[in-house]
Every structure is written in C-alpha cells, then in structure tokens.
Amino acid sequence: MKVFQVKGIPENKVELLEMTPDGKVKVRNLISNDIIETTQQAFDIAFEPSEYSFYAVKEQQITQKATKSEIDAMIEKSQIEIVQLFGKCTIVAVQLPNGFVLTESCVSADKVLNKQYCLECIKNKILELEAYKFKSLTTE
C-alpha cells in the first residue's frame, strides 16, 4: 500500500489507488474513506510520501506503526509545560496540536533525566493512541 500525506499536514493521509498513463490519479482518504480523483500535476503539488509503515496481514487486516520522526515532529509542534515539585518530582504536560493533553510524572534527584523519561513515556502513549486510531478506522 502506497501512502501519501498532504504537504504540511502529516495527519491527513491517502492511499494511492491508481495512477493512469494519461495523468489521472485516484486516491482514498484514510480517515473518511472517500475516493478522490485528480490530475497527476495536482497530486504532485498537494501530496508527499508518508513515513507511516503499513504491513498487510491475513484476511486483509492492516496494522500501522507511526515512525519515531513523525512522533518527534508532533512533539515539536506541541506546547510543553514542565513543573518541578519538591526538588525531586517532575511533571510534564504536552498539549498536542489538536488540543489533546498528555501528562507524565517522574521522581528522582536528576531533573534532566526526569524530563527525558517523561517525554519518552508521552511519545509511547502517542504511539499507542495512533495505533488505536488506525485500528478504529479499519474496523468501521
């Protein structure tokens, strides 16, 4: 399955269904399942290859795995608040670009390691949520 994303909007993804020699392109929106027909020129202007990896499994079941770079890009676009409490407790809150908020906390004397640990835990949560979102889309 060849997957492309709208340039500048990585959460909008389409599956390339058909590209004809006369310059017509047919794609399927992975969120709405709408089929879109356009020209090769418009497709090249609007879309770029996605970093998502798709693996086909038995009976047309599909799983998706977000890449580390996509999760990192999402974190870079997010608002991050870090609170230090009592000299040992670090609380990290991340508001994703869509407004969803994830939090994580850690307790140790090393504030830098606390922050890194919390951000890694939040990235893992995002990965789980992305997998859930995709699974929900494929079972509708």
Secondary structure, DSSP 4 states (H G I P E B T S, - for coil): --EEEETTEEEEEEEEEEE-TTSEEEEEETTT--EEEEEHHHHHHHEEE---EEEE-GGG-EEEE--HHHHHHHHHTSEEEEEEETTTEEEEEEE-TTS-EEEEEEESS-HHHHHHHHHHHHHHHHHHHHHHHHHHHHT-
